[in-house]
Amino acid sequence: MSNPPRVPRNTTLEVRGTCLCLHLQRAARAVARRFDAAFRALGLTSGQFSLLMSLNRPEAPTMGSIAGLLAMDRTTLTANLTPLERRGLVRVSVDPADRRLRRLSLTPAGRALLAGAVPIWRETHAEIDRLLTRTSPEELRVDLRALS
């Protein structure tokens, strides 16, 4: 039996120092933890806040459009909607024009919770923006949008 090839240690250090995927994942987890902690008093996670905010529209969007916006597959979106629906924050309904489609809307309770979360989001967001000392937050957002 032959020995499998080994990746040199300097390659490990190269990946650790330069891998955008690694650094983006680490930053995303750290930012999500900050928002999760900030929203904890409302019983929300950062992901739930983003989902509720994506439903804050005059017309109820389809599941497919929200899945695309949040870069989720429909199964993941459904799993994320379930606790919000159980809490009475979100309503899932059949599209009257095309019964194959599901429309998502905020309930009055969902709108109220979202309104209470916005000041927390703004404060936490400002704290994170202040941590970006080498680039402007807007430049970072432009670069991140280019990647997605």
DSSP file (Angstrom, degrees, kcal/mol; ACC not computed):
  #  RESIDUE AA STRUCTURE BP1 BP2  ACC     N-H-->O    O-->H-N    N-H-->O    O-->H-N    TCO  KAPPA ALPHA  PHI   PSI    X-CA   Y-CA   Z-CA
    1    1 A M              0   0    0      0, 0.0     2,-0.2     0, 0.0     0, 0.0   0.000 360.0 360.0 360.0 130.1    0.0    0.0    0.0
    2    2 A S        -     0   0    0      1,-0.1     0, 0.0     0, 0.0     0, 0.0  -0.529 360.0-106.2 -89.7 156.7    1.4    3.4   -1.0
    3    3 A N        -     0   0    0     -2,-0.2     3,-0.1     1,-0.1    -1,-0.1  -0.618  36.9-117.2 -78.0 135.0    1.4    6.5    1.1
    4    4 A P        -     0   0    0      0, 0.0    -1,-0.1     0, 0.0     0, 0.0  -0.361  40.8 -90.9 -67.8 153.4   -1.1    9.1   -0.1
    5    5 A P        -     0   0    0      0, 0.0     2,-0.4     0, 0.0     0, 0.0  -0.318  42.2-136.0 -63.7 149.5    0.4   12.4   -1.2
    6    6 A R        -     0   0    0     -3,-0.1    -3,-0.0     0, 0.0     3,-0.0  -0.832   7.1-128.1-108.1 145.3    0.7   15.0    1.5
    7    7 A V        -     0   0    0     -2,-0.4     5,-0.1     1,-0.0     0, 0.0  -0.812  36.6-115.1 -88.5 127.4   -0.1   18.7    1.3
    8    8 A P    >>  -     0   0    0      0, 0.0     4,-1.4     0, 0.0     3,-1.0  -0.263  16.6-120.0 -64.2 150.6    2.8   20.7    2.4
    9    9 A R  H 3> S+     0   0    0      1,-0.3     4,-2.2     2,-0.2     5,-0.2   0.852 112.9  60.8 -57.8 -37.7    2.5   22.9    5.6
   10   10 A N  H 3> S+     0   0    0      1,-0.2     4,-2.0     2,-0.2    -1,-0.3   0.809 101.4  54.1 -64.9 -27.0    3.2   26.0    3.6
   11   11 A T  H <> S+     0   0    0     -3,-1.0     4,-2.6     2,-0.2    -1,-0.2   0.894 106.4  51.9 -69.5 -39.9    0.1   25.3    1.4
   12   12 A T  H  X S+     0   0    0     -4,-1.4     4,-2.5     1,-0.2    -2,-0.2   0.920 111.6  46.5 -59.8 -44.0   -2.0   25.1    4.6
   13   13 A L  H  X S+     0   0    0     -4,-2.2     4,-2.0     2,-0.2    -1,-0.2   0.871 110.6  53.2 -67.3 -36.7   -0.6   28.5    5.7
   14   14 A E  H  X S+     0   0    0     -4,-2.0     4,-2.0     2,-0.2     5,-0.3   0.938 112.0  44.3 -61.7 -47.4   -1.2   29.9    2.2
   15   15 A V  H  X S+     0   0    0     -4,-2.6     4,-2.5     1,-0.2    -2,-0.2   0.931 112.9  51.5 -64.0 -45.5   -4.9   28.8    2.3
   16   16 A R  H  < S+     0   0    0     -4,-2.5    -1,-0.2     1,-0.2    -2,-0.2   0.866 116.7  41.0 -60.1 -36.1   -5.4   30.0    5.8
   17   17 A G  H  < S+     0   0    0     -4,-2.0    -1,-0.2    -5,-0.2    -2,-0.2   0.752 129.3  22.7 -84.6 -25.0   -4.0   33.4    4.9
   18   18 A T  H  < S+     0   0    0     -4,-2.0     2,-0.5    -5,-0.2    -3,-0.2   0.577  79.9 119.4-122.3 -11.1   -5.6   34.0    1.5
   19   19 A C     X  -     0   0    0     -4,-2.5     4,-2.3    -5,-0.3     5,-0.2  -0.438  40.7-165.6 -68.6 111.1   -8.7   31.9    1.1
   20   20 A L  H  > S+     0   0    0     -2,-0.5     4,-3.0     1,-0.2     5,-0.3   0.885  88.3  56.9 -62.0 -38.8  -11.6   34.3    0.5
   21   21 A C  H  > S+     0   0    0      2,-0.2     4,-2.5     1,-0.2    -1,-0.2   0.944 109.0  45.5 -58.9 -48.8  -14.1   31.5    1.2
   22   22 A L  H  > S+     0   0    0      1,-0.2     4,-2.5     2,-0.2    -2,-0.2   0.939 116.1  45.1 -59.3 -49.2  -12.6   30.8    4.7
   23   23 A H  H  X S+     0   0    0     -4,-2.3     4,-2.4     1,-0.2    -2,-0.2   0.871 113.5  49.3 -68.8 -36.8  -12.4   34.5    5.6
   24   24 A L  H  X S+     0   0    0     -4,-3.0     4,-2.9    -5,-0.2    -1,-0.2   0.910 111.9  49.1 -66.5 -41.3  -15.9   35.3    4.3
   25   25 A Q  H  X S+     0   0    0     -4,-2.5     4,-2.4    -5,-0.3    -2,-0.2   0.929 112.7  47.4 -63.4 -44.6  -17.4   32.3    6.3
   26   26 A R  H  X S+     0   0    0     -4,-2.5     4,-2.3    -5,-0.2    -2,-0.2   0.931 114.9  45.7 -62.1 -45.4  -15.6   33.4    9.5
   27   27 A A  H  X S+     0   0    0     -4,-2.4     4,-2.8     1,-0.2     5,-0.2   0.917 111.7  52.1 -65.0 -42.3  -16.7   37.0    9.1
   28   28 A A  H  X S+     0   0    0     -4,-2.9     4,-2.5     1,-0.2    -1,-0.2   0.906 110.9  47.6 -61.0 -41.6  -20.3   35.9    8.3
   29   29 A R  H  X S+     0   0    0     -4,-2.4     4,-2.4     2,-0.2    -1,-0.2   0.913 112.7  48.7 -65.6 -42.0  -20.4   33.7   11.4
   30   30 A A  H  X S+     0   0    0     -4,-2.3     4,-1.8     2,-0.2    -2,-0.2   0.917 113.7  45.8 -65.1 -43.2  -19.0   36.5   13.6
   31   31 A V  H  X S+     0   0    0     -4,-2.8     4,-2.3     2,-0.2     5,-0.2   0.923 112.5  51.1 -65.6 -43.8  -21.5   39.1   12.2
   32   32 A A  H  X S+     0   0    0     -4,-2.5     4,-3.1    -5,-0.2    14,-0.3   0.901 107.8  53.1 -60.9 -40.6  -24.4   36.6   12.6
   33   33 A R  H  X S+     0   0    0     -4,-2.4     4,-2.4     2,-0.2    -1,-0.2   0.903 108.3  50.8 -61.6 -40.1  -23.4   36.0   16.2
   34   34 A R  H  X S+     0   0    0     -4,-1.8     4,-2.1     2,-0.2    -2,-0.2   0.944 114.7  42.2 -62.1 -47.6  -23.5   39.7   16.9
   35   35 A F  H  X S+     0   0    0     -4,-2.3     4,-2.6     2,-0.2    -2,-0.2   0.893 111.6  55.3 -68.4 -38.6  -26.9   40.1   15.4
   36   36 A D  H  X S+     0   0    0     -4,-3.1     4,-0.9    -5,-0.2    -1,-0.2   0.926 110.3  46.6 -57.8 -44.1  -28.2   36.9   17.1
   37   37 A A  H  < S+     0   0    0     -4,-2.4     3,-0.4     1,-0.2     4,-0.4   0.908 113.0  49.3 -64.5 -41.5  -27.1   38.3   20.4
   38   38 A A  H  < S+     0   0    0     -4,-2.1     3,-0.4     1,-0.2    -2,-0.2   0.880 116.1  41.5 -66.3 -38.0  -28.7   41.6   19.7
   39   39 A F  H >X>S+     0   0    0     -4,-2.6     3,-1.9     1,-0.2     5,-1.6   0.532  86.9  97.2 -86.5  -7.0  -32.1   40.1   18.6
   40   40 A R  G ><5S+     0   0    0     -4,-0.9     3,-1.7    -3,-0.4    -1,-0.2   0.854  76.4  59.8 -53.6 -39.6  -32.2   37.5   21.4
   41   41 A A  G 345S+     0   0    0     -3,-0.4    -1,-0.3    -4,-0.4    -2,-0.1   0.768 107.3  47.5 -62.3 -23.9  -34.5   39.6   23.6
   42   42 A L  G <45S-     0   0    0     -3,-1.9    -1,-0.3     2,-0.2    -2,-0.2   0.461 116.3-114.8 -93.1  -2.6  -37.0   39.5   20.7
   43   43 A G  T <<5S+     0   0    0     -3,-1.7     2,-0.3    -4,-0.5    -3,-0.2   0.786  75.7 125.5  73.4  26.6  -36.7   35.8   20.2
   44   44 A L      < -     0   0    0     -5,-1.6    -1,-0.3    -8,-0.1     2,-0.3  -0.835  50.4-146.2-116.5 153.9  -35.3   36.3   16.7
   45   45 A T     >  -     0   0    0     -2,-0.3     4,-2.3    -3,-0.1     5,-0.2  -0.697  35.2-106.8-104.2 167.9  -32.1   35.1   15.0
   46   46 A S  H  > S+     0   0    0    -14,-0.3     4,-2.3    -2,-0.3     5,-0.2   0.894 122.0  52.2 -61.5 -39.1  -30.3   37.2   12.4
   47   47 A G  H  > S+     0   0    0      1,-0.2     4,-2.2     2,-0.2    -1,-0.2   0.890 108.4  49.8 -64.4 -39.6  -31.6   34.9    9.7
   48   48 A Q  H  > S+     0   0    0      2,-0.2     4,-2.9     1,-0.2     5,-0.2   0.887 108.7  52.9 -66.9 -38.5  -35.1   35.2   10.9
   49   49 A F  H  X S+     0   0    0     -4,-2.3     4,-2.9     2,-0.2     5,-0.2   0.943 110.0  48.1 -59.3 -47.3  -34.8   39.0   10.8
   50   50 A S  H  X S+     0   0    0     -4,-2.3     4,-2.0     1,-0.2    -2,-0.2   0.900 112.7  48.7 -61.1 -40.7  -33.5   38.9    7.2
   51   51 A L  H  X S+     0   0    0     -4,-2.2     4,-0.8     2,-0.2    -2,-0.2   0.938 112.6  46.7 -65.7 -46.9  -36.4   36.6    6.3
   52   52 A L  H >< S+     0   0    0     -4,-2.9     3,-1.0     1,-0.2     4,-0.4   0.920 112.2  51.2 -60.6 -42.8  -39.0   38.9    7.9
   53   53 A M  H >< S+     0   0    0     -4,-2.9     3,-1.4     1,-0.3    -1,-0.2   0.872 103.7  58.2 -63.3 -36.0  -37.5   42.0    6.3
   54   54 A S  H 3< S+     0   0    0     -4,-2.0    -1,-0.3     1,-0.3    -2,-0.2   0.718 104.9  52.1 -67.1 -18.6  -37.6   40.3    2.9
   55   55 A L  T << S+     0   0    0     -3,-1.0     2,-2.1    -4,-0.8    51,-0.5   0.474  77.5 107.0 -93.1  -4.0  -41.4   39.9    3.3
   56   56 A N    <   +     0   0    0     -3,-1.4    -1,-0.1    -4,-0.4    -3,-0.1  -0.505  54.8 118.3 -79.5  78.2  -41.9   43.6    4.2
   57   57 A R  S    S-     0   0    0     -2,-2.1    49,-0.2     1,-0.1    -2,-0.0  -0.918  75.6-116.1-139.7 159.7  -43.5   44.5    0.8
   58   58 A P  S    S+     0   0    0      0, 0.0     2,-0.4     0, 0.0    -1,-0.1   0.877 104.7  44.3 -67.1 -35.6  -46.8   45.8   -0.4
   59   59 A E  S    S-     0   0    0     -3,-0.0    -2,-0.0    46,-0.0     0, 0.0  -0.896  96.4-108.8-111.7 140.3  -47.5   42.6   -2.3
   60   60 A A        -     0   0    0     -2,-0.4    45,-0.2     1,-0.1    -5,-0.1  -0.506  38.5-139.1 -67.4 120.3  -46.9   39.1   -0.9
   61   61 A P        -     0   0    0      0, 0.0    43,-2.8     0, 0.0     2,-0.1  -0.303  17.7-104.9 -76.8 164.5  -43.9   37.6   -2.7
   62   62 A T  B  >  -A  103   0A   0     41,-0.2     4,-1.8     1,-0.1    41,-0.2  -0.483  25.6-115.6 -82.2 159.5  -43.7   34.0   -3.8
   63   63 A M  H  > S+     0   0    0     39,-1.8     4,-2.9     1,-0.2     5,-0.2   0.903 116.3  56.0 -58.9 -41.2  -41.6   31.5   -2.0
   64   64 A G  H  > S+     0   0    0     38,-0.2     4,-2.1     1,-0.2    -1,-0.2   0.894 106.2  48.4 -61.2 -41.2  -39.4   31.2   -5.1
   65   65 A S  H  > S+     0   0    0      2,-0.2     4,-2.2     1,-0.2    -1,-0.2   0.883 113.8  46.6 -69.2 -36.2  -38.6   34.9   -5.2
   66   66 A I  H  X S+     0   0    0     -4,-1.8     4,-2.5     2,-0.2    -2,-0.2   0.900 110.1  53.3 -71.1 -40.1  -37.7   35.0   -1.5
   67   67 A A  H  <>S+     0   0    0     -4,-2.9     5,-2.8     1,-0.2     4,-0.4   0.922 111.9  46.4 -58.5 -43.3  -35.6   31.8   -1.8
   68   68 A G  H ><5S+     0   0    0     -4,-2.1     3,-0.9     3,-0.2    -2,-0.2   0.917 111.6  50.5 -64.7 -44.4  -33.7   33.5   -4.7
   69   69 A L  H 3<5S+     0   0    0     -4,-2.2    -2,-0.2     1,-0.2    -1,-0.2   0.899 117.1  39.7 -60.4 -42.3  -33.3   36.8   -2.8
   70   70 A L  T 3<5S-     0   0    0     -4,-2.5    -1,-0.2    -5,-0.1    -2,-0.2   0.380 109.3-121.8 -90.7   3.7  -31.9   35.0    0.3
   71   71 A A  T < 5 +     0   0    0     -3,-0.9     2,-0.3    -4,-0.4    -3,-0.2   0.919  68.4 132.2  54.8  48.2  -29.8   32.6   -1.7
   72   72 A M      < -     0   0    0     -5,-2.8    -1,-0.2    -6,-0.2     2,-0.2  -0.884  59.6-117.4-122.2 153.9  -31.6   29.6   -0.2
   73   73 A D     >  -     0   0    0     -2,-0.3     4,-2.3    -3,-0.1     3,-0.2  -0.553  36.8-106.9 -82.7 163.7  -33.1   26.5   -1.7
   74   74 A R  H  > S+     0   0    0      1,-0.2     4,-2.7     2,-0.2     5,-0.2   0.830 118.4  56.2 -63.0 -33.1  -36.9   26.1   -1.2
   75   75 A T  H  > S+     0   0    0      2,-0.2     4,-2.2     1,-0.2    -1,-0.2   0.926 109.5  45.7 -64.7 -44.0  -36.5   23.3    1.4
   76   76 A T  H  > S+     0   0    0      2,-0.2     4,-2.1     1,-0.2    -2,-0.2   0.903 112.3  51.7 -65.1 -41.3  -34.2   25.5    3.6
   77   77 A L  H  X S+     0   0    0     -4,-2.3     4,-2.2     2,-0.2    -2,-0.2   0.933 109.0  50.3 -60.7 -45.7  -36.7   28.4    3.2
   78   78 A T  H  X S+     0   0    0     -4,-2.7     4,-1.8     1,-0.2    -1,-0.2   0.915 109.9  50.5 -59.0 -43.6  -39.6   26.2    4.3
   79   79 A A  H  < S+     0   0    0     -4,-2.2    -1,-0.2     1,-0.2    -2,-0.2   0.863 112.7  47.0 -62.7 -35.6  -37.6   25.0    7.3
   80   80 A N  H  X S+     0   0    0     -4,-2.1     4,-0.6     1,-0.2    -1,-0.2   0.788 111.4  51.4 -76.9 -27.9  -36.9   28.6    8.2
   81   81 A L  H  X S+     0   0    0     -4,-2.2     4,-2.9    -5,-0.2     3,-0.3   0.829  92.9  75.7 -75.1 -32.8  -40.5   29.7    7.7
   82   82 A T  H  X S+     0   0    0     -4,-1.8     4,-2.6     1,-0.2     5,-0.2   0.891  96.9  42.8 -52.9 -52.0  -42.0   27.0    9.9
   83   83 A P  H  > S+     0   0    0      0, 0.0     4,-1.7     0, 0.0    -1,-0.2   0.864 115.7  50.4 -66.1 -31.0  -41.1   28.5   13.4
   84   84 A L  H  <>S+     0   0    0     -4,-0.6     5,-2.7    -3,-0.3     6,-0.9   0.875 111.8  47.6 -70.9 -36.7  -42.1   32.0   12.2
   85   85 A E  H ><5S+     0   0    0     -4,-2.9     3,-1.4     4,-0.2    -1,-0.2   0.913 110.0  52.8 -67.9 -42.7  -45.4   30.7   10.9
   86   86 A R  H 3<5S+     0   0    0     -4,-2.6    -2,-0.2    -5,-0.3    -1,-0.2   0.855 107.1  52.8 -60.3 -35.4  -46.0   28.8   14.2
   87   87 A R  T 3<5S-     0   0    0     -4,-1.7    -1,-0.3    -5,-0.2    -2,-0.2   0.499 117.6-115.0 -78.9  -3.2  -45.3   32.1   16.1
   88   88 A G  T < 5S+     0   0    0     -3,-1.4    22,-0.4    -4,-0.2    21,-0.4   0.760  86.1 115.2  77.2  25.0  -48.0   33.8   14.0
   89   89 A L  S   <S+     0   0    0     -5,-2.7    18,-2.2     1,-0.2     2,-0.3   0.711  73.1  36.4 -96.4 -25.0  -45.5   36.1   12.4
   90   90 A V  E     -B  106   0A   0     -6,-0.9     2,-0.4    16,-0.3    16,-0.2  -0.963  64.7-153.0-132.5 144.3  -45.8   34.9    8.8
   91   91 A R  E     -B  105   0A   0     14,-3.1    14,-2.1    -2,-0.3     2,-0.5  -0.975   4.8-159.6-118.3 132.0  -48.6   33.6    6.7
   92   92 A V  E     +B  104   0A   0     -2,-0.4     2,-0.3    12,-0.2    12,-0.2  -0.952  22.6 172.0-108.2 124.8  -48.2   31.2    3.8
   93   93 A S  E     -B  103   0A   0     10,-2.7    10,-3.4    -2,-0.5     2,-0.3  -0.917  36.2-102.1-133.9 159.4  -51.1   31.2    1.4
   94   94 A V  E     -B  102   0A   0     -2,-0.3     8,-0.2     8,-0.2     5,-0.1  -0.606  41.1-113.2 -78.3 136.0  -51.9   29.7   -2.0
   95   95 A D        -     0   0    0      6,-2.4     3,-0.2     3,-0.5     6,-0.2  -0.574  20.2-145.8 -68.7 124.2  -51.6   32.1   -4.9
   96   96 A P  S    S+     0   0    0      0, 0.0     3,-0.3     0, 0.0    -1,-0.2   0.799  97.3  47.0 -65.7 -27.0  -55.2   32.7   -6.2
   97   97 A A  S    S+     0   0    0      1,-0.3     2,-0.3     2,-0.0    -2,-0.0   0.766 127.8  21.7 -85.2 -26.3  -54.0   33.0   -9.8
   98   98 A D    >   -     0   0    0     -3,-0.2     3,-2.4     3,-0.1    -3,-0.5  -0.811  66.1-162.4-145.2  98.3  -51.7   30.0   -9.8
   99   99 A R  T 3  S+     0   0    0     -2,-0.3    -1,-0.1     1,-0.3    -4,-0.0   0.584  87.1  68.1 -63.3 -10.2  -52.5   27.4   -7.1
  100  100 A R  T 3  S+     0   0    0     -6,-0.1    -1,-0.3     2,-0.0     2,-0.2   0.733  90.3  78.8 -77.3 -22.1  -49.0   25.8   -7.5
  101  101 A L    <   -     0   0    0     -3,-2.4    -6,-2.4    -6,-0.2     2,-0.4  -0.591  68.2-148.6 -91.4 148.3  -47.4   29.0   -6.0
  102  102 A R  E     - B   0  94A   0     -2,-0.2   -39,-1.8    -8,-0.2     2,-0.4  -0.954  10.0-152.2-113.5 134.9  -47.2   29.9   -2.3
  103  103 A R  E     -AB  62  93A   0    -10,-3.4   -10,-2.7    -2,-0.4     2,-0.4  -0.836   6.4-149.5-106.4 144.2  -47.2   33.6   -1.3
  104  104 A L  E     + B   0  92A   0    -43,-2.8     2,-0.3    -2,-0.4   -12,-0.2  -0.934  20.5 168.5-117.6 135.0  -45.6   34.8    1.9
  105  105 A S  E     - B   0  91A   0    -14,-2.1   -14,-3.1    -2,-0.4     2,-0.3  -0.990  34.3-112.5-144.2 153.4  -46.8   37.7    4.0
  106  106 A L  E     - B   0  90A   0    -51,-0.5   -16,-0.3    -2,-0.3   -17,-0.1  -0.620  29.6-139.0 -78.5 141.0  -46.1   39.3    7.4
  107  107 A T     >  -     0   0    0    -18,-2.2     4,-2.6    -2,-0.3     5,-0.2  -0.452  34.7 -97.1 -85.2 170.3  -49.0   39.1    9.9
  108  108 A P  H  > S+     0   0    0      0, 0.0     4,-2.3     0, 0.0     5,-0.2   0.901 129.8  51.2 -55.1 -39.5  -49.7   42.2   12.0
  109  109 A A  H  > S+     0   0    0    -21,-0.4     4,-2.4     2,-0.2     5,-0.2   0.887 109.2  50.6 -65.2 -37.7  -47.7   40.5   14.8
  110  110 A G  H  > S+     0   0    0    -22,-0.4     4,-2.4     2,-0.2    -1,-0.2   0.902 110.1  49.3 -65.6 -41.2  -44.8   40.0   12.3
  111  111 A R  H  X S+     0   0    0     -4,-2.6     4,-2.4     2,-0.2    -2,-0.2   0.905 111.9  49.2 -63.5 -41.3  -44.9   43.6   11.3
  112  112 A A  H  X S+     0   0    0     -4,-2.3     4,-1.9    -5,-0.2    -2,-0.2   0.923 112.1  47.1 -65.2 -44.7  -44.9   44.7   14.9
  113  113 A L  H  X S+     0   0    0     -4,-2.4     4,-1.5     1,-0.2    -2,-0.2   0.919 112.2  50.5 -63.4 -42.7  -41.9   42.5   15.8
  114  114 A L  H  X S+     0   0    0     -4,-2.4     4,-1.6     1,-0.2    -1,-0.2   0.909 108.0  52.7 -61.7 -42.2  -40.0   43.7   12.7
  115  115 A A  H  < S+     0   0    0     -4,-2.4    -1,-0.2     1,-0.2    -2,-0.2   0.881 110.4  48.5 -61.5 -37.5  -40.7   47.3   13.7
  116  116 A G  H  X S+     0   0    0     -4,-1.9     4,-0.5     1,-0.2    -1,-0.2   0.770 110.2  52.4 -72.2 -25.3  -39.3   46.6   17.1
  117  117 A A  H  X S+     0   0    0     -4,-1.5     4,-2.7    -3,-0.2    -2,-0.2   0.757  91.3  75.5 -81.7 -25.4  -36.2   44.9   15.6
  118  118 A V  H  X S+     0   0    0     -4,-1.6     4,-2.8     1,-0.2     5,-0.2   0.905  93.8  49.1 -59.4 -46.0  -35.2   47.7   13.3
  119  119 A P  H  > S+     0   0    0      0, 0.0     4,-2.2     0, 0.0    -1,-0.2   0.888 112.7  49.5 -61.2 -35.2  -33.7   50.0   16.0
  120  120 A I  H  X S+     0   0    0     -4,-0.5     4,-2.6     2,-0.2     5,-0.3   0.917 111.0  49.9 -66.1 -43.5  -31.7   47.0   17.3
  121  121 A W  H  X S+     0   0    0     -4,-2.7     4,-3.0     1,-0.2     5,-0.2   0.934 110.6  49.8 -59.6 -46.7  -30.5   46.3   13.8
  122  122 A R  H  X S+     0   0    0     -4,-2.8     4,-2.3     2,-0.2    -2,-0.2   0.925 112.8  46.1 -60.1 -45.7  -29.5   49.9   13.2
  123  123 A E  H  X S+     0   0    0     -4,-2.2     4,-1.8     2,-0.2    -1,-0.2   0.928 116.2  44.4 -64.1 -46.3  -27.5   50.1   16.5
  124  124 A T  H  X S+     0   0    0     -4,-2.6     4,-2.1     1,-0.2    -2,-0.2   0.898 112.4  53.0 -65.7 -40.4  -25.8   46.7   15.9
  125  125 A H  H  X S+     0   0    0     -4,-3.0     4,-2.7    -5,-0.3    -1,-0.2   0.907 107.3  51.3 -61.9 -42.5  -25.1   47.6   12.3
  126  126 A A  H  X S+     0   0    0     -4,-2.3     4,-1.9    -5,-0.2    -1,-0.2   0.886 108.2  52.8 -62.9 -38.9  -23.5   50.9   13.3
  127  127 A E  H  X S+     0   0    0     -4,-1.8     4,-0.7     2,-0.2    -1,-0.2   0.920 111.6  45.6 -61.4 -43.5  -21.2   49.0   15.8
  128  128 A I  H >X S+     0   0    0     -4,-2.1     3,-1.1     1,-0.2     4,-0.6   0.912 108.9  55.2 -67.8 -42.6  -20.1   46.7   13.0
  129  129 A D  H >< S+     0   0    0     -4,-2.7     3,-1.3     1,-0.3    -1,-0.2   0.885 102.9  57.3 -57.2 -38.6  -19.5   49.5   10.6
  130  130 A R  H 3< S+     0   0    0     -4,-1.9    -1,-0.3     1,-0.3    -2,-0.2   0.742  98.1  61.7 -66.3 -21.6  -17.2   51.2   13.1
  131  131 A L  H << S+     0   0    0     -3,-1.1     2,-1.6    -4,-0.7    -1,-0.3   0.673  81.9  87.6 -76.3 -16.3  -15.1   48.0   13.2
  132  132 A L    <<  +     0   0    0     -3,-1.3    -1,-0.1    -4,-0.6     8,-0.1  -0.625  48.2 154.2 -86.7  85.5  -14.3   48.5    9.5
  133  133 A T        +     0   0    0     -2,-1.6    -1,-0.2     1,-0.2     3,-0.1   0.674  65.8  48.6 -89.5 -18.7  -11.2   50.7    9.8
  134  134 A R  S    S+     0   0    0     -3,-0.2     2,-0.3     1,-0.1    -1,-0.2   0.592 119.0  22.1-100.1 -12.1   -9.4   49.9    6.6
  135  135 A T  S    S-     0   0    0      4,-0.0    -1,-0.1     0, 0.0     3,-0.0  -0.966  85.2 -99.7-147.0 160.6  -12.3   50.2    4.1
  136  136 A S     >  -     0   0    0     -2,-0.3     4,-2.1     1,-0.1     5,-0.2  -0.591  29.7-124.1 -81.5 147.5  -15.6   52.0    4.0
  137  137 A P  H  > S+     0   0    0      0, 0.0     4,-2.4     0, 0.0     5,-0.1   0.876 112.5  54.1 -56.3 -37.0  -18.7   49.9    4.8
  138  138 A E  H  > S+     0   0    0      2,-0.2     4,-2.3     1,-0.2     5,-0.2   0.901 106.2  50.9 -67.8 -39.3  -20.2   50.9    1.5
  139  139 A E  H  > S+     0   0    0      2,-0.2     4,-2.4     1,-0.2    -1,-0.2   0.905 110.6  50.1 -62.2 -40.6  -17.1   49.7   -0.5
  140  140 A L  H  X S+     0   0    0     -4,-2.1     4,-2.8     2,-0.2    -2,-0.2   0.926 109.5  50.6 -63.2 -44.3  -17.3   46.4    1.3
  141  141 A R  H  X S+     0   0    0     -4,-2.4     4,-2.5     1,-0.2    -2,-0.2   0.907 110.0  50.3 -60.7 -41.6  -21.0   46.1    0.5
  142  142 A V  H  X S+     0   0    0     -4,-2.3     4,-1.8     2,-0.2    -1,-0.2   0.933 112.5  46.8 -61.3 -45.9  -20.3   46.8   -3.2
  143  143 A D  H  X S+     0   0    0     -4,-2.4     4,-1.2     1,-0.2    -2,-0.2   0.903 112.4  49.6 -64.7 -40.7  -17.6   44.2   -3.3
  144  144 A L  H  X S+     0   0    0     -4,-2.8     4,-1.2     1,-0.2     3,-0.3   0.895 108.9  52.1 -66.5 -38.8  -19.8   41.6   -1.5
  145  145 A R  H  < S+     0   0    0     -4,-2.5     3,-0.3     1,-0.2    -1,-0.2   0.874 104.5  57.7 -63.2 -35.2  -22.6   42.2   -3.9
  146  146 A A  H  < S+     0   0    0     -4,-1.8    -1,-0.2     1,-0.2    -2,-0.2   0.844 105.9  50.2 -63.3 -32.2  -20.2   41.6   -6.8
  147  147 A L  H  <        0   0    0     -4,-1.2    -1,-0.2    -3,-0.3    -2,-0.2   0.766 360.0 360.0 -76.9 -25.5  -19.4   38.2   -5.4
  148  148 A S     <        0   0    0     -4,-1.2    -1,-0.2    -3,-0.3    -2,-0.2   0.460 360.0 360.0 -98.9 360.0  -23.1   37.2   -5.1
